[in-house]
Amino acid sequence: MGGMKLLRFLTSLLAMSVALQSLPGRAADLGPFTPLWPKTVPGETGGLGEEKDMTSAKDGKIAGRALIRLGNVSTPGFSVHLPPKDKNTGAAVVVCPGGGYNILALDLEGSEVCEWLNSIGVTGILLKYRVPRRKGVEKHTPPLQDLQRAISTVRARAGEWGIDPQKIGVLGFSAGGHLVATASTQFDKRAYEPQDETDKVSCRPDFAVLVYPAYLTVKEQGDKLSPELTVTPNTPPSFLVQTQDDGVRVESSLFYYLALKNAKVPAELHLYPKGGHGYGLRATELPVTAWPKRAEEWLRSQGWLTVKQP
């Protein structure tokens, strides 16, 4: 190979290396994922193709930074993010990224959230649930199976991770917010056939945080709650955040909050005028940026961040 050709080759190789290193949310930042199911994944037949980041050069950035858009997830799993031992409150939260049930915003609404949870003494469990939507079943059915299994798994292994089994919550964004609401209202019935002893452990969340949730209402039916959401007095205490200019209808949060209120479920709703959709925890100049602080205050006021004395 001539000197000039070699130089061109090395230059292109260096450019490729830089491009790879600049991809958002390298795997090492997300933590190793443990397979969720001990045997077969319910209803999976394969054929999706390789699990990969679907982000392209045309996709926009959030707060000036790119993000992961993980697609083709057929092997669901979870990664455990532990807080410093001297901060551990015993609380844990299963984090459900959004993405329209088609992709997962795995860092923006996943690993970055676990980092924040760790800062307030909470164990973050990042759930990599199945996407995209499967043909022939409700959009949320496979993800609900994954979330129910994840909650039971965390509760069954609570001692291993320093978690209080009575302080396990869920947090979701957009479609993940819908998933959290569904898990909060359907914990009394498994969405799958039990596979082992873990499935005998309760999958009821102790509390829920919904950030710009989607799909909670059906506009065509007079703004009723979606039929899969049946709020009762046993629905977990909930915290909701949304903005008026959200492209997802703000009625999602309003109607769900009213259902919680009518069922006498402790709930808190924060509605901001501006902020749009899909901002995660990334800081902007808008007041909605403060929602994590408001959520921390709510968690603390509800006792979830109080360390139990021996």
Backbone bond lengths (Angstrom), bond angles and torsions (degrees), N, CA, C in turn:
res aa  C-N    CA-C-N  psi(-1)  N-CA   C-N-CA  omega(-1)  CA-C   N-CA-C  phi
1 M - - - 1.476 - - 1.524 108.59 -
2 G 1.376 117.61 127.36 1.445 121.63 -179.82 1.512 111.78 -65.17
3 G 1.337 114.38 161.89 1.458 119.17 -177.74 1.517 112.88 -58.03
4 M 1.361 117.20 -42.46 1.462 120.32 -178.40 1.527 111.07 -67.83
5 K 1.347 115.84 -41.55 1.465 119.14 178.77 1.522 110.84 -64.18
6 L 1.330 116.10 -41.07 1.461 120.42 178.67 1.524 110.44 -62.05
7 L 1.318 116.25 -41.17 1.466 120.52 179.68 1.527 110.43 -63.13
8 R 1.361 116.01 -44.07 1.464 119.53 178.82 1.525 110.67 -62.23
9 F 1.340 116.23 -41.43 1.466 120.68 -179.64 1.523 110.90 -62.36
10 L 1.341 116.03 -46.72 1.463 120.05 -179.02 1.524 111.02 -65.65
11 T 1.334 116.47 -36.22 1.467 120.21 178.86 1.520 110.83 -64.82
12 S 1.351 116.50 -44.17 1.467 119.71 179.55 1.521 110.73 -67.08
13 L 1.339 116.82 -36.03 1.462 120.54 178.40 1.526 110.64 -64.71
14 L 1.332 116.22 -41.71 1.460 120.87 178.08 1.522 110.59 -63.95
15 A 1.327 116.93 -41.93 1.468 120.61 179.58 1.521 110.65 -62.34
16 M 1.338 116.50 -40.53 1.459 120.26 178.68 1.519 110.66 -64.27
17 S 1.338 116.53 -41.90 1.460 120.90 179.21 1.520 111.21 -61.59
18 V 1.346 116.31 -44.55 1.467 120.25 179.21 1.516 110.32 -62.33
19 A 1.343 116.98 -41.71 1.462 120.83 -179.76 1.518 110.95 -61.59
20 L 1.326 116.45 -43.18 1.460 120.05 179.77 1.518 111.09 -64.17
21 Q 1.340 116.34 -41.59 1.454 119.76 -178.61 1.516 112.11 -68.44
22 S 1.351 116.94 -23.61 1.457 120.01 -177.89 1.512 112.90 -87.74
23 L 1.328 117.79 -5.21 1.458 119.44 177.01 1.518 109.27 -60.42
24 P 1.345 117.26 139.71 1.457 120.08 -178.16 1.502 111.42 -69.43
25 G 1.341 115.57 147.16 1.456 120.07 170.02 1.505 113.70 58.75
26 R 1.295 118.64 57.72 1.455 120.49 176.07 1.511 109.45 -52.43
27 A 1.347 117.61 152.73 1.464 121.76 -175.57 1.517 112.39 -53.44
28 A 1.340 116.24 -35.90 1.465 119.70 -178.07 1.520 111.81 -63.32
29 D 1.346 116.89 -28.40 1.455 120.63 -179.05 1.523 111.92 -75.10
30 L 1.324 117.08 -20.20 1.459 121.75 -174.56 1.521 112.11 -93.51
31 G 1.308 117.50 -16.35 1.454 120.28 -179.30 1.520 110.63 85.22
32 P 1.329 118.65 153.88 1.467 120.83 178.58 1.521 110.86 -66.97
33 F 1.324 116.56 140.20 1.465 121.27 179.26 1.530 110.14 -97.43
34 T 1.319 115.06 128.42 1.461 122.26 176.55 1.522 108.81 -91.89
35 P 1.339 118.48 129.38 1.467 119.48 177.79 1.527 111.02 -55.95
36 L 1.321 115.64 139.68 1.455 121.45 -173.57 1.524 112.68 -83.01
37 W 1.318 115.97 -33.19 1.461 120.37 -172.92 1.526 110.79 -106.48
38 P 1.347 117.69 135.06 1.463 120.56 -177.15 1.521 113.08 -77.31
39 K 1.322 115.50 -24.87 1.469 119.98 -177.58 1.525 107.95 -121.70
40 T 1.308 116.72 -122.71 1.454 120.01 178.26 1.523 110.36 -85.79
41 V 1.315 115.93 149.04 1.460 121.23 175.26 1.525 107.53 -79.58
42 P 1.337 118.37 125.59 1.470 121.03 -173.73 1.531 113.15 -53.08
43 G 1.322 115.11 124.16 1.457 120.46 172.98 1.514 116.60 76.89
44 E 1.332 118.25 0.43 1.463 119.69 -176.30 1.527 111.39 -81.82
45 T 1.314 115.19 133.76 1.461 120.87 179.55 1.528 112.44 -120.43
46 G 1.335 116.91 -3.34 1.455 120.17 179.53 1.519 112.33 83.03
47 G 1.313 115.20 -171.17 1.456 120.55 176.36 1.514 115.50 88.31
48 L 1.327 117.84 9.04 1.464 120.29 -179.05 1.522 113.04 -80.81
49 G 1.285 116.56 -25.33 1.453 119.58 -171.80 1.514 110.62 97.97
50 E 1.313 116.16 -179.40 1.460 121.72 -174.74 1.525 111.59 -71.32
51 E 1.334 115.39 135.88 1.463 120.33 173.03 1.526 108.58 -64.82
52 K 1.346 116.96 129.01 1.462 118.61 -176.97 1.522 111.51 -161.02
53 D 1.329 114.36 165.13 1.461 122.04 174.94 1.524 108.07 -76.24
54 M 1.332 116.61 120.59 1.458 121.99 -177.87 1.532 112.90 -87.76
55 T 1.310 118.15 2.07 1.457 121.44 -177.12 1.532 110.85 -61.71
56 S 1.332 115.53 134.37 1.462 120.85 176.72 1.524 109.54 -119.22
57 A 1.316 115.55 171.97 1.466 120.51 -179.29 1.526 111.80 -64.16
58 K 1.333 116.96 -21.23 1.467 121.11 -178.41 1.526 112.71 -82.11
59 D 1.318 117.21 -16.65 1.465 120.36 -177.07 1.523 111.03 -70.88
60 G 1.327 114.88 143.51 1.451 120.24 -178.30 1.517 112.80 -75.34
61 K 1.330 114.27 170.49 1.458 121.47 178.16 1.525 109.62 -110.56
62 I 1.323 116.07 159.86 1.454 122.56 176.39 1.524 108.00 -115.04
63 A 1.333 116.13 122.75 1.469 121.80 -177.40 1.529 110.93 52.72
64 G 1.342 115.26 38.82 1.455 120.95 176.33 1.509 115.60 78.78
65 R 1.325 117.54 6.56 1.466 121.04 -177.50 1.522 110.70 -125.78
66 A 1.323 114.95 145.25 1.457 120.69 177.21 1.522 109.79 -74.53
67 L 1.322 116.10 173.59 1.455 120.36 179.02 1.517 110.56 -147.70
68 I 1.315 114.92 162.44 1.461 121.81 176.84 1.520 109.37 -83.45
69 R 1.330 116.11 135.23 1.461 122.52 172.21 1.527 106.50 -122.48
70 L 1.314 116.23 85.59 1.467 120.99 -172.91 1.520 110.47 -78.20
71 G 1.320 116.06 131.19 1.457 121.06 179.67 1.515 112.51 -128.29
72 N 1.335 115.02 173.86 1.464 122.87 177.91 1.523 112.35 58.04
73 V 1.326 116.73 45.31 1.466 120.15 179.06 1.525 109.11 -88.30
74 S 1.317 116.57 110.95 1.464 121.52 176.73 1.523 111.72 -117.42
75 T 1.337 116.71 -12.01 1.464 121.63 175.47 1.523 107.83 -115.78
76 P 1.337 117.32 88.38 1.467 119.80 -177.65 1.518 111.86 -66.87
77 G 1.325 115.19 152.17 1.459 119.98 179.92 1.512 111.24 -158.81
78 F 1.316 115.71 -176.69 1.460 120.57 179.71 1.523 109.21 -144.59
79 S 1.327 115.31 152.45 1.462 120.71 172.70 1.518 108.32 -124.09
80 V 1.328 115.95 140.94 1.463 122.49 -175.33 1.524 109.28 -102.30
81 H 1.324 115.83 126.41 1.464 122.14 179.90 1.526 107.82 -118.63
82 L 1.326 116.27 105.79 1.465 121.88 -174.40 1.526 111.30 -89.37
83 P 1.337 117.39 141.52 1.463 120.60 174.77 1.519 110.12 -78.21
84 P 1.331 118.27 166.68 1.467 120.09 173.30 1.528 109.94 -57.36
85 K 1.324 116.59 141.86 1.465 120.26 -176.02 1.519 112.66 -57.37
86 D 1.331 116.49 -35.46 1.462 118.55 -177.57 1.528 112.97 -76.81
87 K 1.348 116.66 -6.71 1.464 120.89 177.50 1.524 112.85 -108.37
88 N 1.325 116.66 -12.32 1.463 120.58 -170.91 1.528 112.54 -58.71
89 T 1.334 116.03 121.76 1.469 122.03 178.88 1.520 112.28 -93.72
90 G 1.342 116.55 -9.07 1.459 120.47 -175.42 1.512 113.06 89.16
91 A 1.337 117.07 -9.56 1.464 120.54 178.85 1.526 110.38 -82.55
92 A 1.325 115.29 152.14 1.463 121.51 176.29 1.519 108.79 -139.41
93 V 1.316 116.03 150.80 1.460 121.67 178.88 1.524 109.12 -135.12
94 V 1.340 115.87 127.01 1.458 121.20 172.73 1.526 107.08 -85.26
95 V 1.327 116.51 120.14 1.464 122.47 -173.65 1.526 109.87 -98.75
96 C 1.339 115.58 127.00 1.465 122.24 -177.54 1.527 110.12 -115.45
97 P 1.324 118.65 101.48 1.466 120.55 178.49 1.524 111.20 -62.86
98 G 1.341 115.19 157.09 1.456 120.05 175.21 1.514 111.35 -94.20
99 G 1.340 114.35 -174.67 1.459 120.39 -179.17 1.509 112.60 146.43
100 G 1.347 116.83 23.04 1.456 120.59 175.77 1.513 114.73 67.40
101 Y 1.328 117.75 19.58 1.466 122.74 -173.76 1.531 110.90 59.98
102 N 1.327 116.92 24.06 1.462 121.57 177.30 1.526 112.29 -119.57
103 I 1.338 116.05 -36.88 1.470 121.87 173.94 1.522 107.69 -137.82
104 L 1.330 116.82 175.76 1.462 121.91 175.13 1.524 108.93 -122.94
105 A 1.330 116.47 124.34 1.470 121.09 173.69 1.526 107.10 -78.50
106 L 1.315 115.44 77.78 1.461 121.99 -161.48 1.524 114.64 -69.58
107 D 1.316 117.44 -28.65 1.464 118.84 177.38 1.526 111.28 -97.67
108 L 1.332 117.51 -51.50 1.467 122.17 -179.15 1.521 112.10 -52.95
109 E 1.329 116.49 -44.61 1.462 121.63 -175.86 1.530 111.67 -116.73
110 G 1.336 115.11 22.51 1.457 119.94 -178.13 1.508 113.20 -136.74
111 S 1.330 117.06 -86.94 1.467 120.44 -174.97 1.526 112.13 -64.15
112 E 1.331 117.55 -34.79 1.469 119.93 178.31 1.528 111.08 -67.03
113 V 1.319 115.80 -31.49 1.470 121.11 177.71 1.525 110.00 -71.37
114 C 1.331 116.11 -40.56 1.470 119.59 177.64 1.526 110.87 -62.07
115 E 1.320 116.58 -36.68 1.467 120.39 177.76 1.533 110.44 -62.58
116 W 1.336 116.17 -43.74 1.470 119.96 177.20 1.524 110.87 -63.55
117 L 1.324 117.18 -44.42 1.467 120.60 179.17 1.524 110.55 -58.08
118 N 1.321 116.94 -43.43 1.468 120.72 178.00 1.519 111.45 -58.37
119 S 1.337 116.83 -36.10 1.466 120.55 -177.72 1.519 112.27 -67.22
120 I 1.347 117.45 -21.22 1.468 120.39 177.85 1.533 111.38 -107.92
121 G 1.340 115.68 17.31 1.455 120.24 173.33 1.507 116.15 83.71
122 V 1.330 116.62 22.62 1.464 121.63 -177.03 1.524 110.01 -114.72
123 T 1.324 116.67 136.86 1.460 121.21 174.11 1.521 109.19 -75.40
124 G 1.325 116.72 127.79 1.457 121.15 177.02 1.518 110.49 -99.46
125 I 1.316 115.88 129.15 1.467 121.94 176.47 1.524 106.65 -112.69
126 L 1.315 117.57 104.80 1.461 121.36 -178.34 1.524 109.46 -83.00
127 L 1.328 116.07 117.75 1.460 121.41 -177.37 1.527 110.58 -96.16
128 K 1.304 115.64 122.28 1.464 122.09 173.51 1.527 106.62 -99.61
129 Y 1.330 115.46 90.52 1.465 119.55 -176.10 1.528 110.52 -92.75
130 R 1.318 115.21 168.63 1.458 120.17 -171.65 1.533 113.46 -72.89
131 V 1.302 114.92 130.30 1.459 124.61 171.56 1.534 107.16 -145.64
132 P 1.346 118.29 157.89 1.453 128.49 -1.27 1.518 112.32 -79.08
133 R 1.326 115.63 -171.59 1.461 121.62 -179.78 1.522 110.57 -58.30
134 R 1.320 115.40 140.35 1.462 121.01 178.58 1.527 110.09 -93.38
135 K 1.306 115.35 142.51 1.461 120.20 178.83 1.526 110.38 -70.10
136 G 1.322 115.51 142.19 1.456 120.38 173.09 1.508 115.63 85.83
137 V 1.345 118.24 -1.96 1.468 120.98 177.70 1.524 108.87 -134.78
138 E 1.332 116.22 160.89 1.459 120.20 176.74 1.533 110.07 -57.66
139 K 1.322 115.89 146.56 1.469 120.91 -175.41 1.517 113.16 -54.49
140 H 1.354 115.29 -30.98 1.466 119.86 -173.36 1.523 113.81 -98.48
141 T 1.333 118.80 -4.00 1.469 119.52 -172.45 1.532 113.14 -64.06
142 P 1.340 120.87 -55.10 1.471 118.38 177.46 1.532 113.09 -59.54
143 P 1.359 119.85 -43.45 1.464 118.74 176.05 1.526 113.44 -60.97
144 L 1.338 117.65 -36.31 1.464 119.93 178.20 1.523 110.46 -65.53
145 Q 1.317 116.98 -40.48 1.464 119.87 175.71 1.529 109.99 -57.36
146 D 1.318 115.56 -44.42 1.470 120.25 -179.29 1.527 111.76 -64.95
147 L 1.331 117.35 -42.66 1.465 119.91 -178.37 1.524 111.21 -69.33
148 Q 1.323 117.99 -41.69 1.466 119.82 177.20 1.521 110.46 -59.68
149 R 1.317 115.97 -44.29 1.466 120.35 178.83 1.531 110.54 -63.40
150 A 1.337 117.23 -39.43 1.466 120.97 -179.09 1.521 111.43 -64.87
151 I 1.326 117.43 -43.80 1.466 120.70 179.99 1.526 110.15 -62.01
152 S 1.322 116.53 -45.22 1.466 120.07 178.58 1.524 111.06 -63.00
153 T 1.334 116.72 -38.85 1.465 120.93 179.82 1.524 111.03 -63.70
154 V 1.327 116.75 -46.20 1.467 120.58 179.75 1.522 110.13 -62.11
155 R 1.323 116.54 -41.69 1.470 119.75 -179.47 1.532 110.63 -67.87
156 A 1.327 116.83 -39.12 1.465 120.44 -179.66 1.528 111.82 -68.42
157 R 1.337 117.04 -30.07 1.467 121.10 -176.75 1.533 112.06 -108.46
158 A 1.322 116.27 19.15 1.464 121.15 -175.02 1.522 112.73 -55.45
159 G 1.321 117.24 -43.85 1.457 120.63 -178.60 1.513 112.63 -61.29
160 E 1.309 116.22 -34.25 1.470 122.09 -179.35 1.526 111.87 -64.49
161 W 1.345 116.17 -31.97 1.465 120.68 -174.95 1.531 113.09 -109.84
162 G 1.325 117.76 10.32 1.456 120.45 178.90 1.515 113.66 69.30
163 I 1.333 115.90 36.65 1.464 122.45 -176.69 1.521 110.15 -109.34
164 D 1.312 116.71 141.31 1.458 122.62 172.25 1.527 107.42 -81.58
165 P 1.335 119.65 118.23 1.467 121.23 -176.11 1.522 114.05 -64.48
166 Q 1.343 116.67 -9.62 1.465 120.23 177.11 1.529 111.58 -102.66
167 K 1.342 116.44 14.25 1.469 120.70 179.90 1.534 109.72 -134.40
168 I 1.329 115.27 51.54 1.461 120.79 -178.46 1.527 109.17 -113.74
169 G 1.315 115.96 113.24 1.457 121.13 -178.44 1.512 112.47 -111.60
170 V 1.333 114.84 -179.39 1.462 121.97 177.86 1.527 108.38 -133.17
171 L 1.320 115.97 148.72 1.463 121.45 179.16 1.514 107.80 -141.41
172 G 1.337 116.38 130.19 1.454 119.10 -178.01 1.513 113.25 -142.87
173 F 1.334 115.02 151.76 1.454 122.91 179.69 1.526 109.75 -114.97
174 S 1.337 117.13 136.55 1.452 122.37 173.86 1.538 110.57 53.88
175 A 1.347 118.10 -117.76 1.464 119.15 176.28 1.523 110.98 -59.35
176 G 1.339 116.43 -33.69 1.462 120.14 175.40 1.511 111.85 -64.16
177 G 1.355 117.28 -29.86 1.457 120.97 174.75 1.513 111.39 -67.57
178 H 1.332 116.17 -39.53 1.465 120.11 174.23 1.518 110.63 -63.45
179 L 1.318 116.57 -41.50 1.460 120.94 178.63 1.523 110.87 -60.97
180 V 1.333 116.63 -42.11 1.466 121.95 178.35 1.529 110.75 -63.56
181 A 1.340 116.75 -42.72 1.463 120.21 178.22 1.525 110.90 -63.88
182 T 1.323 116.58 -39.20 1.463 120.30 179.45 1.524 110.90 -66.26
183 A 1.327 117.02 -43.05 1.468 120.14 176.97 1.522 111.24 -65.04
184 S 1.327 117.05 -29.92 1.464 121.59 -179.48 1.523 112.51 -75.08
185 T 1.323 116.53 -18.01 1.466 120.21 -176.91 1.526 113.35 -117.12
186 Q 1.338 117.17 -3.28 1.470 120.03 -179.98 1.523 112.50 -127.44
187 F 1.321 116.79 26.17 1.466 119.73 -177.21 1.522 112.94 -72.39
188 D 1.337 116.67 -13.92 1.466 120.32 -177.79 1.522 112.58 -85.57
189 K 1.325 117.59 -0.90 1.463 120.47 177.71 1.522 109.61 -143.90
190 R 1.317 115.52 126.23 1.463 120.72 179.83 1.523 109.57 -70.67
191 A 1.318 115.36 141.38 1.457 120.56 177.51 1.526 111.06 -88.89
192 Y 1.345 116.38 10.03 1.461 121.21 -178.14 1.521 109.12 -154.55
193 E 1.314 115.96 164.56 1.459 121.31 175.93 1.530 109.16 -75.78
194 P 1.336 117.96 128.98 1.470 120.59 -179.79 1.529 111.73 -55.48
195 Q 1.342 115.64 144.10 1.462 120.96 -178.73 1.524 113.48 -110.97
196 D 1.341 117.39 -27.28 1.461 119.31 -176.61 1.523 109.94 -160.57
197 E 1.325 116.61 -168.97 1.466 121.56 -176.94 1.532 112.31 -63.70
198 T 1.320 117.05 -30.07 1.468 119.94 179.74 1.519 111.26 -58.66
199 D 1.315 116.60 -34.23 1.463 120.35 -177.67 1.525 113.20 -74.40
200 K 1.326 116.40 -4.26 1.465 120.08 173.44 1.531 111.46 -88.31
201 V 1.335 116.03 -9.12 1.465 121.94 -179.67 1.528 108.93 -87.01
202 S 1.316 116.91 141.15 1.465 122.09 -175.95 1.529 112.64 -54.26
203 C 1.335 115.44 139.34 1.465 121.03 175.35 1.530 110.81 -109.56
204 R 1.335 117.17 19.28 1.468 120.12 177.56 1.530 109.62 -79.75
205 P 1.331 117.87 125.51 1.468 119.20 173.33 1.531 109.51 -69.94
206 D 1.316 116.95 146.60 1.464 120.21 176.61 1.525 111.59 -81.75
207 F 1.325 117.04 -24.78 1.465 121.80 176.37 1.522 108.21 -158.98
208 A 1.333 115.95 164.97 1.462 119.94 -175.74 1.522 111.02 -142.27
209 V 1.330 115.54 142.62 1.463 122.71 174.83 1.524 107.52 -124.41
210 L 1.331 116.45 123.41 1.458 122.27 -178.19 1.527 108.80 -118.53
211 V 1.326 116.29 119.41 1.458 121.41 -178.10 1.529 108.71 -114.29
212 Y 1.312 116.16 123.73 1.478 125.50 -170.85 1.541 111.88 33.82
213 P 1.348 116.45 59.74 1.465 119.97 -177.67 1.530 112.19 -66.15
214 A 1.321 115.76 148.22 1.462 122.53 178.21 1.527 110.02 -114.65
215 Y 1.328 115.78 165.28 1.469 123.20 170.04 1.532 114.79 63.74
216 L 1.321 118.73 19.94 1.472 119.09 -177.81 1.517 112.86 -85.56
217 T 1.333 117.53 -14.56 1.461 120.44 179.84 1.520 110.06 -128.73
218 V 1.334 114.47 162.36 1.460 121.92 175.97 1.523 107.24 -119.27
219 K 1.316 116.16 103.05 1.467 121.29 -175.83 1.522 111.54 -60.92
220 E 1.326 116.29 -37.89 1.462 120.76 -175.88 1.523 112.77 -66.73
221 Q 1.329 117.05 -16.16 1.468 121.13 -179.77 1.529 111.15 -108.71
222 G 1.326 115.89 31.91 1.455 119.49 176.47 1.505 113.50 74.88
223 D 1.324 116.17 37.44 1.465 120.96 178.23 1.517 113.38 59.44
224 K 1.318 115.61 40.18 1.461 119.86 173.76 1.524 109.31 -82.01
225 L 1.337 114.69 156.96 1.458 117.99 171.34 1.522 109.54 -61.73
226 S 1.313 116.49 147.65 1.459 120.35 176.05 1.526 109.70 -56.56
227 P 1.327 117.78 142.13 1.469 121.11 -171.63 1.523 115.00 -60.37
228 E 1.332 117.98 -23.58 1.469 119.53 -179.86 1.522 112.49 -77.61
229 L 1.334 117.45 -6.98 1.466 121.56 -177.03 1.523 110.22 -105.06
230 T 1.318 116.23 102.79 1.460 121.77 177.58 1.517 108.00 -114.50
231 V 1.326 115.70 98.84 1.461 121.46 -177.64 1.522 109.94 -79.47
232 T 1.329 116.42 132.07 1.464 122.87 178.60 1.529 108.32 -132.75
233 P 1.328 117.70 172.60 1.469 119.27 175.75 1.525 113.61 -59.35
234 N 1.341 117.80 -16.92 1.467 121.23 179.17 1.529 113.25 -89.65
235 T 1.330 116.89 -2.93 1.462 119.84 175.51 1.530 108.99 -63.82
236 P 1.321 118.82 136.96 1.472 120.80 -176.01 1.530 113.09 -62.83
237 P 1.334 117.71 150.02 1.467 121.38 171.69 1.528 109.62 -52.16
238 S 1.343 115.72 141.60 1.465 119.02 -171.27 1.522 112.68 -136.92
239 F 1.329 114.29 149.78 1.466 123.77 178.32 1.521 107.11 -124.49
240 L 1.336 117.42 128.98 1.459 121.36 -176.13 1.523 111.61 -125.52
241 V 1.340 115.72 144.24 1.466 122.92 177.67 1.522 108.91 -135.41
242 Q 1.338 116.56 134.04 1.459 120.33 173.23 1.531 109.01 -161.15
243 T 1.337 116.27 167.92 1.465 120.71 177.61 1.523 109.87 -122.07
244 Q 1.336 115.60 154.61 1.460 120.46 -178.19 1.519 112.42 -66.69
245 D 1.329 117.52 -29.65 1.462 119.89 -178.01 1.526 112.61 -93.12
246 D 1.314 116.71 15.67 1.467 121.60 177.98 1.528 109.42 -64.96
247 G 1.335 116.51 132.54 1.454 120.05 175.42 1.512 112.52 -63.55
248 V 1.324 116.77 -26.98 1.463 121.53 170.14 1.521 106.70 -81.01
249 R 1.298 117.55 133.78 1.460 122.13 -172.97 1.528 111.50 -57.27
250 V 1.328 115.36 126.66 1.459 120.66 -179.48 1.523 111.37 -64.98
251 E 1.332 116.58 -17.13 1.466 120.44 176.20 1.522 112.02 -59.34
252 S 1.338 116.75 -23.13 1.469 119.83 176.55 1.523 110.63 -54.02
253 S 1.322 116.22 -50.83 1.467 120.16 179.96 1.522 111.79 -72.36
254 L 1.342 116.93 -41.35 1.463 120.60 -175.71 1.518 111.96 -62.42
255 F 1.324 117.08 -47.36 1.461 119.84 -176.71 1.528 111.65 -71.58
256 Y 1.327 116.18 -35.70 1.467 118.15 177.62 1.521 109.98 -67.40
257 Y 1.328 116.74 -41.07 1.463 120.08 177.44 1.527 110.78 -60.58
258 L 1.328 117.82 -44.00 1.465 120.73 179.48 1.527 111.23 -62.44
259 A 1.332 116.55 -38.33 1.468 119.65 177.43 1.523 110.55 -64.20
260 L 1.323 117.18 -40.82 1.467 121.19 176.72 1.530 110.32 -63.39
261 K 1.325 116.47 -45.00 1.464 121.12 179.81 1.524 110.91 -59.84
262 N 1.326 116.38 -46.27 1.463 120.36 -178.30 1.523 112.27 -65.97
263 A 1.336 116.63 -26.79 1.469 120.81 177.73 1.524 111.77 -89.41
264 K 1.355 115.12 2.76 1.471 121.41 -179.82 1.530 112.45 61.48
265 V 1.329 115.14 35.58 1.464 121.66 174.42 1.532 107.85 -91.85
266 P 1.332 119.14 127.39 1.467 120.42 177.92 1.533 110.56 -56.12
267 A 1.328 116.07 124.84 1.464 119.81 -176.82 1.522 110.27 -149.11
268 E 1.327 114.88 150.87 1.463 121.18 178.65 1.524 108.09 -135.99
269 L 1.330 116.38 131.19 1.464 122.19 -178.48 1.523 109.91 -121.02
270 H 1.336 116.11 128.81 1.463 121.49 175.18 1.526 108.10 -116.37
271 L 1.329 115.40 115.80 1.461 121.91 -178.18 1.531 108.91 -116.22
272 Y 1.328 115.79 121.34 1.463 121.65 -178.13 1.528 109.50 -110.80
273 P 1.337 118.58 152.56 1.463 119.88 -178.61 1.525 114.08 -70.68
274 K 1.343 117.62 -36.47 1.461 120.42 -175.23 1.527 111.27 -133.96
275 G 1.319 114.12 154.72 1.457 120.00 178.22 1.509 112.71 154.52
276 G 1.360 115.52 -23.52 1.452 118.78 178.21 1.519 112.70 72.07
277 H 1.323 115.26 -137.03 1.465 121.16 -172.87 1.523 108.72 -142.24
278 G 1.323 115.58 147.38 1.458 120.32 171.57 1.509 115.47 75.57
279 Y 1.331 117.53 37.99 1.466 120.42 -178.80 1.518 113.24 -97.50
280 G 1.331 118.39 -12.84 1.456 120.42 179.66 1.518 111.62 58.30
281 L 1.338 115.97 -134.10 1.465 121.14 176.84 1.524 112.29 -106.12
282 R 1.314 117.28 5.67 1.458 119.80 -174.10 1.528 111.05 -70.48
283 A 1.322 115.11 132.90 1.461 121.47 -171.78 1.526 112.29 -72.68
284 T 1.330 115.44 135.25 1.461 123.29 170.44 1.523 107.23 -131.70
285 E 1.331 115.89 -174.23 1.464 119.63 179.57 1.528 111.92 -83.85
286 L 1.341 117.53 -3.21 1.461 121.06 -174.46 1.530 111.79 -86.71
287 P 1.334 117.02 149.05 1.470 120.76 -178.82 1.525 114.39 -59.41
288 V 1.347 117.47 -26.57 1.464 119.28 -178.82 1.525 111.46 -61.33
289 T 1.337 116.16 -21.05 1.465 120.89 177.06 1.525 111.83 -54.95
290 A 1.325 116.91 -24.52 1.469 121.08 -177.07 1.521 113.25 -81.87
291 W 1.335 118.01 3.49 1.467 117.94 -174.93 1.532 113.24 -59.23
292 P 1.346 121.06 -35.37 1.472 118.08 178.51 1.526 112.76 -60.59
293 K 1.326 116.58 -36.17 1.467 119.41 177.80 1.523 110.55 -65.72
294 R 1.330 116.45 -41.58 1.473 119.86 177.92 1.534 109.97 -64.27
295 A 1.330 116.50 -38.87 1.464 119.90 178.70 1.522 110.87 -65.18
296 E 1.330 116.49 -41.39 1.466 119.77 177.20 1.526 110.82 -60.26
297 E 1.324 117.01 -43.39 1.469 120.95 178.95 1.522 110.78 -61.26
298 W 1.327 116.13 -40.90 1.469 119.95 178.88 1.529 110.69 -65.84
299 L 1.319 117.18 -46.81 1.463 120.85 178.78 1.524 110.79 -57.73
300 R 1.320 115.49 -40.95 1.462 120.19 -179.78 1.529 110.77 -67.82
301 S 1.337 116.64 -42.78 1.465 120.33 -178.38 1.520 111.96 -66.16
302 Q 1.335 116.70 -27.64 1.460 121.45 179.18 1.529 112.45 -84.74
303 G 1.330 116.43 -6.84 1.460 120.54 177.23 1.511 115.15 90.91
304 W 1.337 117.41 3.63 1.463 118.98 -176.84 1.525 112.41 -73.09
305 L 1.336 117.43 -21.04 1.465 120.60 -179.58 1.522 112.50 -102.15
306 T 1.322 115.98 9.75 1.463 120.69 178.02 1.522 109.58 -86.47
307 V 1.309 116.58 126.40 1.469 120.83 179.56 1.522 108.82 -79.21
308 K 1.330 115.59 125.49 1.465 119.72 178.65 1.525 110.34 -71.39
309 Q 1.306 115.46 133.81 1.460 120.08 178.35 1.525 110.08 -79.92
310 P 1.335 118.19 138.94 1.475 121.07 -179.21 1.521 111.05 -67.37
